[in-house]
Amino acid sequence: MRKTTWINCKFVSRKIRMMKRILVLTMSILMLSTALMAKKIIYTPAPAPEANHINWLTMDELQVKMKQSPKKVYMDMYTDWCGWCKKMEATTFSNPDVIKYMNETFYCVRFDAERKDTFRFMGTAYYFDPAQKANTLAVSLMKGKLSYPTSIIMEERYQNPQPIPGYQDVKTMELILKYFGDNSYKSTPFPDYQKNFKGTWRADEGPVAPPPGH
């Protein structure tokens, strides 16, 4: 009888110890959950890094984006052999202020004026014209006056293309881009705008030296 009682006591003691362990574990979990709720841990995704380059689009990408959300267009008309085109790419198009403003205000396209393939743009087929030594879209947008580089600025839905020939440094590019981008061209003649314009973009390129071979 005493042996049975001793065994029962031993069993009860084990059961009590087990219940204490379960209770301690439960309390620990509750305390941890309460602490986490008190801290209000919220996951915040890291902000996307700013673009460090101009978002150049292909002609196909441009047409898709224009259908989704109309926007002004900046087109860099260049050729592979054009030294000033390469100079402009290395200086003006790498300037942070230029990059930021162009990405925010325009759809940007780099167009090889001598591309040889045939493609469709706004329902019209464009192709390489051997007589002009240029693609017919380049001839059309530059109004037959082929010069490289040339900046082409168009209103939303490609209206009123404005060809601006020549290399543009950062300060001149700021003047041109803001004249069209801020819609000042709709109310102010360019000479008046230029006379009163005060640029803010920083240009670190110094005096612009001609590219090699020019």
Phi and psi in degrees as GROMACS dihedral restraints (atoms count N, CA, C in turn):
[ dihedral_restraints ]
;  ai    aj    ak    al  type     phi  dphi    fc
    3     4     5     6     1   -64.6    20    10
    4     5     6     7     1   -37.0    20    10
    6     7     8     9     1   -63.6    20    10
    7     8     9    10     1   -42.0    20    10
    9    10    11    12     1   -63.2    20    10
   10    11    12    13     1   -41.8    20    10
   12    13    14    15     1   -63.2    20    10
   13    14    15    16     1   -41.5    20    10
   15    16    17    18     1   -63.5    20    10
   16    17    18    19     1   -41.0    20    10
   18    19    20    21     1   -64.1    20    10
   19    20    21    22     1   -42.5    20    10
   21    22    23    24     1   -62.9    20    10
   22    23    24    25     1   -40.9    20    10
   24    25    26    27     1   -63.6    20    10
   25    26    27    28     1   -40.6    20    10
   27    28    29    30     1   -63.7    20    10
   28    29    30    31     1   -41.0    20    10
   30    31    32    33     1   -64.5    20    10
   31    32    33    34     1   -44.3    20    10
   33    34    35    36     1   -63.6    20    10
   34    35    36    37     1   -39.5    20    10
   36    37    38    39     1   -63.3    20    10
   37    38    39    40     1   -43.1    20    10
   39    40    41    42     1   -61.9    20    10
   40    41    42    43     1   -41.8    20    10
   42    43    44    45     1   -64.0    20    10
   43    44    45    46     1   -39.8    20    10
   45    46    47    48     1   -64.6    20    10
   46    47    48    49     1   -42.7    20    10
   48    49    50    51     1   -62.3    20    10
   49    50    51    52     1   -40.4    20    10
   51    52    53    54     1   -64.0    20    10
   52    53    54    55     1   -41.7    20    10
   54    55    56    57     1   -65.6    20    10
   55    56    57    58     1   -35.6    20    10
   57    58    59    60     1   -64.2    20    10
   58    59    60    61     1   -41.4    20    10
   60    61    62    63     1   -63.0    20    10
   61    62    63    64     1   -43.1    20    10
   63    64    65    66     1   -63.0    20    10
   64    65    66    67     1   -40.9    20    10
   66    67    68    69     1   -64.2    20    10
   67    68    69    70     1   -43.3    20    10
   69    70    71    72     1   -62.1    20    10
   70    71    72    73     1   -44.1    20    10
   72    73    74    75     1   -62.8    20    10
   73    74    75    76     1   -42.9    20    10
   75    76    77    78     1   -62.7    20    10
   76    77    78    79     1   -43.4    20    10
   78    79    80    81     1   -63.8    20    10
   79    80    81    82     1   -37.0    20    10
   81    82    83    84     1   -64.3    20    10
   82    83    84    85     1   -42.9    20    10
   84    85    86    87     1   -64.3    20    10
   85    86    87    88     1   -42.6    20    10
   87    88    89    90     1   -63.8    20    10
   88    89    90    91     1   -41.8    20    10
   90    91    92    93     1   -64.7    20    10
   91    92    93    94     1   -40.0    20    10
   93    94    95    96     1   -65.4    20    10
   94    95    96    97     1   -43.6    20    10
   96    97    98    99     1   -62.6    20    10
   97    98    99   100     1   -41.5    20    10
   99   100   101   102     1   -63.7    20    10
  100   101   102   103     1   -40.6    20    10
  102   103   104   105     1   -64.8    20    10
  103   104   105   106     1   -41.4    20    10
  105   106   107   108     1   -65.5    20    10
  106   107   108   109     1   -40.4    20    10
  108   109   110   111     1   -66.9    20    10
  109   110   111   112     1   -36.8    20    10
  111   112   113   114     1   -65.2    20    10
  112   113   114   115     1   -36.0    20    10
  114   115   116   117     1   -76.3    20    10
  115   116   117   118     1   -15.2    20    10
  117   118   119   120     1    50.2    20    10
  118   119   120   121     1    58.3    20    10
  120   121   122   123     1   -69.6    20    10
  121   122   123   124     1   118.2    20    10
  123   124   125   126     1  -124.8    20    10
  124   125   126   127     1   130.1    20    10
  126   127   128   129     1   -80.2    20    10
  127   128   129   130     1   123.4    20    10
  129   130   131   132     1  -117.7    20    10
  130   131   132   133     1   115.8    20    10
  132   133   134   135     1   -63.1    20    10
  133   134   135   136     1   146.8    20    10
  135   136   137   138     1   -66.2    20    10
  136   137   138   139     1   141.7    20    10
  138   139   140   141     1   -63.8    20    10
  139   140   141   142     1   145.3    20    10
  141   142   143   144     1   -66.7    20    10
  142   143   144   145     1   138.5    20    10
  144   145   146   147     1   -67.7    20    10
  145   146   147   148     1   146.6    20    10
  147   148   149   150     1   -66.8    20    10
  148   149   150   151     1   145.5    20    10
  150   151   152   153     1   -65.0    20    10
  151   152   153   154     1   135.9    20    10
  153   154   155   156     1  -109.3    20    10
  154   155   156   157     1    20.5    20    10
  156   157   158   159     1  -154.3    20    10
  157   158   159   160     1   159.6    20    10
  159   160   161   162     1   -72.8    20    10
  160   161   162   163     1   137.3    20    10
  162   163   164   165     1   -83.0    20    10
  163   164   165   166     1    79.4    20    10
  165   166   167   168     1   -70.7    20    10
  166   167   168   169     1   132.6    20    10
  168   169   170   171     1  -107.3    20    10
  169   170   171   172     1   155.1    20    10
  171   172   173   174     1   -80.1    20    10
  172   173   174   175     1   169.5    20    10
  174   175   176   177     1   -63.8    20    10
  175   176   177   178     1   -37.5    20    10
  177   178   179   180     1   -66.2    20    10
  178   179   180   181     1   -44.2    20    10
  180   181   182   183     1   -62.8    20    10
  181   182   183   184     1   -39.1    20    10
  183   184   185   186     1   -58.5    20    10
  184   185   186   187     1   -46.7    20    10
  186   187   188   189     1   -65.3    20    10
  187   188   189   190     1   -36.0    20    10
  189   190   191   192     1   -66.3    20    10
  190   191   192   193     1   -48.0    20    10
  192   193   194   195     1   -65.8    20    10
  193   194   195   196     1   -35.8    20    10
  195   196   197   198     1   -65.0    20    10
  196   197   198   199     1   -34.0    20    10
  198   199   200   201     1   -69.7    20    10
  199   200   201   202     1   -34.7    20    10
  201   202   203   204     1   -75.7    20    10
  202   203   204   205     1   -42.7    20    10
  204   205   206   207     1  -156.1    20    10
  205   206   207   208     1    99.4    20    10
  207   208   209   210     1   -57.9    20    10
  208   209   210   211     1   143.3    20    10
  210   211   212   213     1  -158.7    20    10
  211   212   213   214     1   156.8    20    10
  213   214   215   216     1   -64.5    20    10
  214   215   216   217     1   157.5    20    10
  216   217   218   219     1  -121.7    20    10
  217   218   219   220     1   133.8    20    10
  219   220   221   222     1  -112.8    20    10
  220   221   222   223     1   124.9    20    10
  222   223   224   225     1  -119.8    20    10
  223   224   225   226     1   125.3    20    10
  225   226   227   228     1   -92.7    20    10
  226   227   228   229     1   108.5    20    10
  228   229   230   231     1   -90.6    20    10
  229   230   231   232     1   115.0    20    10
  231   232   233   234     1  -136.9    20    10
  232   233   234   235     1   174.3    20    10
  234   235   236   237     1  -136.6    20    10
  235   236   237   238     1   160.8    20    10
  237   238   239   240     1   -66.5    20    10
  238   239   240   241     1   -28.5    20    10
  240   241   242   243     1   -91.7    20    10
  241   242   243   244     1    -3.9    20    10
  243   244   245   246     1   -79.2    20    10
  244   245   246   247     1   111.2    20    10
  246   247   248   249     1   -65.4    20    10
  247   248   249   250     1   -40.8    20    10
  249   250   251   252     1   -68.2    20    10
  250   251   252   253     1   -28.6    20    10
  252   253   254   255     1   -64.2    20    10
  253   254   255   256     1   -44.7    20    10
  255   256   257   258     1   -65.5    20    10
  256   257   258   259     1   -38.0    20    10
  258   259   260   261     1   -63.2    20    10
  259   260   261   262     1   -42.7    20    10
  261   262   263   264     1   -66.9    20    10
  262   263   264   265     1   -36.6    20    10
  264   265   266   267     1   -65.4    20    10
  265   266   267   268     1   -38.9    20    10
  267   268   269   270     1   -78.3    20    10
  268   269   270   271     1   -23.9    20    10
  270   271   272   273     1  -110.2    20    10
  271   272   273   274     1   -73.5    20    10
  273   274   275   276     1   -61.2    20    10
  274   275   276   277     1   -48.2    20    10
  276   277   278   279     1   -75.0    20    10
  277   278   279   280     1    -4.1    20    10
  279   280   281   282     1  -104.7    20    10
  280   281   282   283     1     0.8    20    10
  282   283   284   285     1   -75.7    20    10
  283   284   285   286     1   130.4    20    10
  285   286   287   288     1   -57.9    20    10
  286   287   288   289     1   -38.3    20    10
  288   289   290   291     1   -68.0    20    10
  289   290   291   292     1   -40.8    20    10
  291   292   293   294     1   -62.9    20    10
  292   293   294   295     1   -47.6    20    10
  294   295   296   297     1   -57.9    20    10
  295   296   297   298     1   -48.8    20    10
  297   298   299   300     1   -62.0    20    10
  298   299   300   301     1   -47.8    20    10
  300   301   302   303     1   -67.5    20    10
  301   302   303   304     1   -42.8    20    10
  303   304   305   306     1   -65.0    20    10
  304   305   306   307     1   -42.4    20    10
  306   307   308   309     1   -65.5    20    10
  307   308   309   310     1   -33.7    20    10
  309   310   311   312     1   -79.3    20    10
  310   311   312   313     1   -32.0    20    10
  312   313   314   315     1  -104.8    20    10
  313   314   315   316     1   -28.3    20    10
  315   316   317   318     1  -126.9    20    10
  316   317   318   319     1   157.3    20    10
  318   319   320   321     1   -87.6    20    10
  319   320   321   322     1   128.1    20    10
  321   322   323   324     1  -110.9    20    10
  322   323   324   325     1   135.5    20    10
  324   325   326   327     1  -135.3    20    10
  325   326   327   328     1   134.7    20    10
  327   328   329   330     1  -102.7    20    10
  328   329   330   331     1   122.0    20    10
  330   331   332   333     1  -120.3    20    10
  331   332   333   334     1   119.7    20    10
  333   334   335   336     1   -73.9    20    10
  334   335   336   337     1   110.0    20    10
  336   337   338   339     1   -63.5    20    10
  337   338   339   340     1   -15.4    20    10
  339   340   341   342     1  -110.4    20    10
  340   341   342   343     1    20.8    20    10
  342   343   344   345     1   -62.2    20    10
  343   344   345   346     1   139.4    20    10
  345   346   347   348     1   -94.0    20    10
  346   347   348   349     1   -17.1    20    10
  348   349   350   351     1   -79.4    20    10
  349   350   351   352     1   165.2    20    10
  351   352   353   354     1  -101.8    20    10
  352   353   354   355     1   134.9    20    10
  354   355   356   357     1  -145.5    20    10
  355   356   357   358     1   167.3    20    10
  357   358   359   360     1  -110.8    20    10
  358   359   360   361     1   136.7    20    10
  360   361   362   363     1  -140.1    20    10
  361   362   363   364     1   120.1    20    10
  363   364   365   366     1    55.7    20    10
  364   365   366   367     1    38.0    20    10
  366   367   368   369     1    82.8    20    10
  367   368   369   370     1     2.1    20    10
  369   370   371   372     1  -114.7    20    10
  370   371   372   373     1   140.7    20    10
  372   373   374   375     1   -87.4    20    10
  373   374   375   376     1   132.0    20    10
  375   376   377   378     1  -120.4    20    10
  376   377   378   379     1   145.2    20    10
  378   379   380   381     1  -149.3    20    10
  379   380   381   382     1   170.8    20    10
  381   382   383   384     1   -78.9    20    10
  382   383   384   385     1   129.1    20    10
  384   385   386   387     1  -105.3    20    10
  385   386   387   388     1   107.0    20    10
  387   388   389   390     1   -58.2    20    10
  388   389   390   391     1   -33.1    20    10
  390   391   392   393     1   -65.5    20    10
  391   392   393   394     1   -37.1    20    10
  393   394   395   396     1   -91.2    20    10
  394   395   396   397     1   -14.6    20    10
  396   397   398   399     1    57.7    20    10
  397   398   399   400     1    39.5    20    10
  399   400   401   402     1  -159.0    20    10
  400   401   402   403     1   160.5    20    10
  402   403   404   405     1   -71.7    20    10
  403   404   405   406     1   144.9    20    10
  405   406   407   408     1   -65.7    20    10
  406   407   408   409     1   -24.4    20    10
  408   409   410   411     1   -67.7    20    10
  409   410   411   412     1   -40.8    20    10
  411   412   413   414     1   -63.2    20    10
  412   413   414   415     1   -42.8    20    10
  414   415   416   417     1   -60.3    20    10
  415   416   417   418     1   -43.2    20    10
  417   418   419   420     1   -66.6    20    10
  418   419   420   421     1   -48.2    20    10
  420   421   422   423     1   -69.5    20    10
  421   422   423   424     1   -31.2    20    10
  423   424   425   426     1   -91.1    20    10
  424   425   426   427     1     5.1    20    10
  426   427   428   429     1    56.0    20    10
  427   428   429   430     1    38.5    20    10
  429   430   431   432     1    81.2    20    10
  430   431   432   433     1    -7.1    20    10
  432   433   434   435     1   -99.7    20    10
  433   434   435   436     1    87.0    20    10
  435   436   437   438     1   -77.8    20    10
  436   437   438   439     1   120.3    20    10
  438   439   440   441     1  -152.6    20    10
  439   440   441   442     1   139.4    20    10
  441   442   443   444     1  -131.0    20    10
  442   443   444   445     1   136.0    20    10
  444   445   446   447     1   -76.7    20    10
  445   446   447   448     1   158.2    20    10
  447   448   449   450     1  -133.2    20    10
  448   449   450   451     1   131.9    20    10
  450   451   452   453     1   -91.5    20    10
  451   452   453   454     1   127.9    20    10
  453   454   455   456     1  -112.1    20    10
  454   455   456   457     1   122.9    20    10
  456   457   458   459     1  -116.1    20    10
  457   458   459   460     1   127.3    20    10
  459   460   461   462     1  -122.7    20    10
  460   461   462   463     1   148.8    20    10
  462   463   464   465     1   -73.0    20    10
  463   464   465   466     1   175.0    20    10
  465   466   467   468     1   -54.3    20    10
  466   467   468   469     1   141.1    20    10
  468   469   470   471     1    64.8    20    10
  469   470   471   472     1    26.6    20    10
  471   472   473   474     1    71.1    20    10
  472   473   474   475     1    15.7    20    10
  474   475   476   477     1   -75.0    20    10
  475   476   477   478     1   154.7    20    10
  477   478   479   480     1    47.8    20    10
  478   479   480   481     1    60.8    20    10
  480   481   482   483     1   -63.0    20    10
  481   482   483   484     1   132.0    20    10
  483   484   485   486     1  -115.3    20    10
  484   485   486   487     1   107.1    20    10
  486   487   488   489     1   -81.8    20    10
  487   488   489   490     1   130.3    20    10
  489   490   491   492     1  -125.0    20    10
  490   491   492   493     1    99.7    20    10
  492   493   494   495     1   -76.6    20    10
  493   494   495   496     1   154.8    20    10
  495   496   497   498     1   103.1    20    10
  496   497   498   499     1   164.0    20    10
  498   499   500   501     1   -67.8    20    10
  499   500   501   502     1   134.9    20    10
  501   502   503   504     1  -119.8    20    10
  502   503   504   505     1   120.0    20    10
  504   505   506   507     1   -77.3    20    10
  505   506   507   508     1   178.6    20    10
  507   508   509   510     1   -61.5    20    10
  508   509   510   511     1   -44.9    20    10
  510   511   512   513     1   -65.0    20    10
  511   512   513   514     1   -42.1    20    10
  513   514   515   516     1   -69.7    20    10
  514   515   516   517     1   -37.0    20    10
  516   517   518   519     1   -64.0    20    10
  517   518   519   520     1   -39.5    20    10
  519   520   521   522     1   -59.4    20    10
  520   521   522   523     1   -45.5    20    10
  522   523   524   525     1   -58.0    20    10
  523   524   525   526     1   -48.7    20    10
  525   526   527   528     1   -67.6    20    10
  526   527   528   529     1   -49.2    20    10
  528   529   530   531     1   -62.8    20    10
  529   530   531   532     1   -42.4    20    10
  531   532   533   534     1   -72.8    20    10
  532   533   534   535     1   -31.3    20    10
  534   535   536   537     1   -59.6    20    10
  535   536   537   538     1   -42.9    20    10
  537   538   539   540     1   -87.8    20    10
  538   539   540   541     1   -42.4    20    10
  540   541   542   543     1   -64.7    20    10
  541   542   543   544     1   -35.1    20    10
  543   544   545   546     1   -91.4    20    10
  544   545   546   547     1     6.6    20    10
  546   547   548   549     1    67.1    20    10
  547   548   549   550     1    19.1    20    10
  549   550   551   552     1   -66.4    20    10
  550   551   552   553     1   -24.8    20    10
  552   553   554   555     1   -63.6    20    10
  553   554   555   556     1   -19.9    20    10
  555   556   557   558     1   -77.5    20    10
  556   557   558   559     1   -18.3    20    10
  558   559   560   561     1  -130.1    20    10
  559   560   561   562     1   -16.3    20    10
  561   562   563   564     1  -127.4    20    10
  562   563   564   565     1   126.1    20    10
  564   565   566   567     1   -60.0    20    10
  565   566   567   568     1   145.6    20    10
  567   568   569   570     1   -58.1    20    10
  568   569   570   571     1   -43.0    20    10
  570   571   572   573     1   -57.8    20    10
  571   572   573   574     1   -39.3    20    10
  573   574   575   576     1   -68.0    20    10
  574   575   576   577     1   -41.1    20    10
  576   577   578   579     1   -63.8    20    10
  577   578   579   580     1   -44.4    20    10
  579   580   581   582     1   -63.0    20    10
  580   581   582   583     1   -39.0    20    10
  582   583   584   585     1   -64.1    20    10
  583   584   585   586     1   -35.5    20    10
  585   586   587   588     1  -100.2    20    10
  586   587   588   589     1    -1.3    20    10
  588   589   590   591     1   -74.7    20    10
  589   590   591   592     1   135.1    20    10
  591   592   593   594     1  -123.8    20    10
  592   593   594   595     1   108.5    20    10
  594   595   596   597     1   -74.7    20    10
  595   596   597   598     1   154.8    20    10
  597   598   599   600     1  -125.3    20    10
  598   599   600   601     1    -9.1    20    10
  600   601   602   603     1   -76.4    20    10
  601   602   603   604     1   139.9    20    10
  603   604   605   606     1   -90.1    20    10
  604   605   606   607     1   129.7    20    10
  606   607   608   609     1  -116.2    20    10
  607   608   609   610     1   118.5    20    10
  609   610   611   612     1  -103.2    20    10
  610   611   612   613     1     9.0    20    10
  612   613   614   615     1   -76.9    20    10
  613   614   615   616     1   -16.9    20    10
  615   616   617   618     1    71.9    20    10
  616   617   618   619     1  -166.3    20    10
  618   619   620   621     1   -57.9    20    10
  619   620   621   622     1   134.4    20    10
  621   622   623   624     1   -83.3    20    10
  622   623   624   625     1   112.0    20    10
  624   625   626   627     1   -86.3    20    10
  625   626   627   628     1   145.5    20    10
  627   628   629   630     1   -59.5    20    10
  628   629   630   631     1   147.1    20    10
  630   631   632   633     1   -68.3    20    10
  631   632   633   634     1   159.7    20    10
  633   634   635   636     1   -54.7    20    10
  634   635   636   637     1   135.7    20    10
  636   637   638   639     1    90.2    20    10
  637   638   639   640     1     1.5    20    10
